[in-house]
Amino acid sequence: MSTKTFHNTVRITSIICAILLFMAVLKAPREYYWLLRTVVSIGAVLVIFKNIATTYWVLLFLIVAILFNPIFPIYLYKKVLWMPLDIITGLLFLIEIITNKPRTEKVIIQKKEEKKYRRDRIL
């Protein structure tokens, strides 16, 4: 997988995670929260791999991956406690997308000069 494809995949996954996290504030069935945990933990791991050189992004999303992991879930038992975490985590995904935009490099195209040989001229 090329770097550009990987970055686009992470961006799309981060947008999906943010949308799901903002929707988690509303009333939803129990299965939705299992899906939310799974998608957010996968998204957090992808963001960690994308930003492996930046320590603060790795630490922030490591906390997100631990908090939302579906294998060993952390239960806070009250929706009132989860609501600010969902909103903050959704904003964190959006901030990561905005601050880590892929940089476009300016490519300078030079015209190839035609070689002119005196002997090739037609009189």
Buried (B, 14 or more C-beta within 10 A) or exposed (E): EEEEEEBEEBBEBBBBBBBBBBEBBEEBEEEBBEBBBBBBBBBBBBBBEBBEEBEEBBEBBBEBBEBBBBEEEEEEEEEEEBEEBBBEBBEBBBBBBEEBEEEEEEEEEEEEEEEEEEEEEEE
